[in-house]
Amino acid sequence: MKVFAVILLILMNFSLAIACSCVNMNEAERVEALKNYAVIFQGEVISVGEDTVHCMKDKRGNCYETSEGRKIVDRASKDFTLKIERHWKGIESETITIQTRLDSCRWMVEKGEKVIIVARENRYEENKKPFLVDNCDRHLANPELIKKVFGEGKTFGEKQKPEVKSANLLTIIWHTIASIFS
């Protein structure tokens, strides 16, 4: 019985060690956190890539290998591409590719799914995908909070309303009248 209890305790500690753990934040902390994200948008997943394994590299950029010739894995990731429907921060084009890690914190999405994404800059230099998202970021993808901080957001299909400046209109009228009498 003691052996069973010890094995159970070891397994419980192991599962806790690999579980995704997110910081619990109050609303003021979530507002500040949102301001630090690189991109915030709502979109539809248009493609989901294959799993990619990244090896641990030495100073020259070569992958470390075991004595059997297997590469030592640093991390694994998956890319997904979205069509932007509404954006609040950091978006310059109508589509974007985001990366998620393939660990206990991964953000799983499916093609056709509509999601709100808050993503940070990808710190892995060799990666061509500039933005990274994980399951903890999902807690900040709250539409009410995002609108409270950044407003209604923008879409690429919206036409910008022309800004009418009354001072400019009066100036034009004044110059027109002055030119008539001069």
C-alpha positions in Angstrom: 0.0 0.0 0.0 2.9 2.4 0.8 4.4 1.7 -2.6 1.1 2.5 -4.3 0.9 5.8 -2.3 4.4 6.8 -3.2 3.9 6.1 -6.9 0.6 8.0 -6.8 2.4 11.0 -5.2 5.1 10.9 -7.7 2.6 10.9 -10.6 0.6 13.7 -9.1 3.8 15.9 -8.7 4.9 15.1 -12.3 1.5 16.1 -13.7 1.6 19.3 -11.7 5.1 20.1 -13.0 4.0 19.8 -16.7 0.6 21.4 -16.4 0.0 24.8 -17.9 0.0 27.4 -15.1 -1.4 30.9 -15.8 -1.1 33.9 -13.6 -4.4 34.9 -12.0 -5.0 38.7 -12.5 -7.5 41.2 -11.4 -9.1 43.6 -14.0 -6.5 46.4 -13.5 -3.7 43.9 -14.0 -5.4 42.5 -17.1 -5.8 46.0 -18.6 -2.0 46.7 -18.1 -1.2 43.3 -19.6 -3.3 43.9 -22.7 -1.3 47.2 -23.3 1.9 45.2 -23.5 0.7 42.7 -26.2 2.0 43.2 -29.7 -1.2 42.3 -31.6 -4.9 42.1 -30.6 -7.5 41.1 -33.2 -10.5 39.0 -34.0 -10.3 36.7 -36.9 -11.2 33.4 -38.6 -8.7 30.6 -38.8 -8.1 29.9 -42.5 -5.3 27.3 -42.1 -3.6 25.2 -39.5 0.0 24.1 -40.1 1.8 21.0 -39.3 3.7 20.4 -36.0 7.2 21.7 -36.2 10.1 20.5 -34.0 12.9 23.0 -33.1 16.2 21.6 -32.0 18.5 23.0 -29.4 21.4 24.8 -31.2 25.0 25.6 -30.4 26.7 29.0 -31.0 27.3 28.2 -34.7 23.6 27.4 -35.2 24.0 23.6 -35.5 21.6 21.3 -33.7 22.9 19.4 -30.7 22.7 15.7 -31.1 22.7 12.7 -28.8 25.5 10.0 -29.1 22.9 8.0 -31.2 22.6 10.9 -33.7 19.2 12.1 -32.6 18.6 15.9 -32.4 17.9 17.3 -28.9 14.5 19.0 -29.0 14.2 22.4 -27.6 10.5 23.0 -28.3 7.8 22.2 -30.8 5.3 24.6 -32.4 2.4 24.9 -34.7 1.4 27.8 -36.9 -2.1 28.9 -37.8 -3.1 31.7 -40.2 -6.1 33.9 -39.7 -8.2 36.3 -41.7 -8.6 39.5 -39.7 -12.2 40.6 -39.1 -11.6 43.3 -36.5 -8.3 44.6 -35.0 -7.4 46.8 -32.1 -3.6 46.8 -32.0 -0.5 46.0 -34.2 -2.3 44.7 -37.3 -1.2 45.9 -40.8 -2.5 43.3 -43.2 -5.7 41.4 -43.6 -4.1 38.0 -42.7 -1.6 37.0 -40.1 0.2 33.8 -39.1 0.5 33.1 -35.4 2.6 30.4 -33.7 1.7 28.4 -30.6 3.9 26.1 -28.6 3.1 22.4 -28.5 3.2 21.9 -24.8 0.6 21.9 -22.1 -0.1 25.6 -22.7 -0.8 25.3 -26.5 -3.7 27.1 -28.0 -5.6 24.6 -30.1 -7.7 26.0 -33.0 -9.5 24.5 -35.9 -10.0 25.8 -39.5 -13.1 27.9 -39.6 -13.0 28.8 -35.9 -13.5 32.5 -35.0 -11.3 33.7 -32.2 -10.0 36.8 -30.5 -6.2 36.7 -30.3 -3.9 38.6 -28.0 -0.3 37.7 -29.0 3.1 38.7 -27.9 6.3 39.1 -29.9 8.0 35.8 -30.6 11.4 35.8 -28.8 12.8 32.9 -30.8 15.0 34.8 -33.3 15.4 32.0 -35.9 11.6 31.8 -36.3 10.0 33.6 -39.2 6.7 34.0 -37.3 6.8 37.2 -35.3 3.9 36.5 -32.9 3.4 33.8 -30.3 0.2 32.9 -28.4 -0.6 30.3 -25.8 -3.5 29.2 -23.6 -2.8 31.7 -20.9 -3.3 34.5 -23.5 -6.8 33.2 -24.0 -7.8 34.6 -20.6 -7.0 38.1 -21.8 -9.0 37.7 -25.0 -12.1 39.1 -23.4 -14.0 41.3 -25.9 -15.6 43.6 -23.3 -12.2 44.3 -21.7 -10.5 44.8 -25.0 -13.2 47.3 -26.1 -13.0 49.1 -22.8 -9.2 49.6 -23.3 -9.0 50.1 -27.1 -12.5 51.0 -28.2 -14.5 49.3 -30.9 -11.5 48.5 -33.1 -11.3 48.7 -36.9 -12.0 46.5 -39.9 -10.3 46.6 -43.3 -13.6 46.9 -45.1 -14.7 50.1 -43.3 -14.4 53.3 -45.1 -12.9 56.0 -43.0 -15.2 58.9 -42.4 -13.7 62.1 -43.8 -12.8 64.5 -41.0 -14.4 67.9 -41.5 -12.6 70.7 -39.8 -14.8 73.7 -39.5 -11.8 76.0 -39.1 -10.5 75.0 -42.5 -13.9 75.5 -44.1 -14.1 79.0 -42.6 -10.6 79.8 -43.8 -11.5 78.7 -47.3 -14.7 80.9 -47.3 -12.7 83.9 -45.9 -10.0 83.5 -48.6 -12.6 83.2 -51.3 -14.5 86.3 -50.2 -11.2 88.2 -49.7 -10.1 87.3 -53.2 -13.3 88.5 -54.7 -12.9 92.0 -53.2 -9.2 92.3 -53.9 
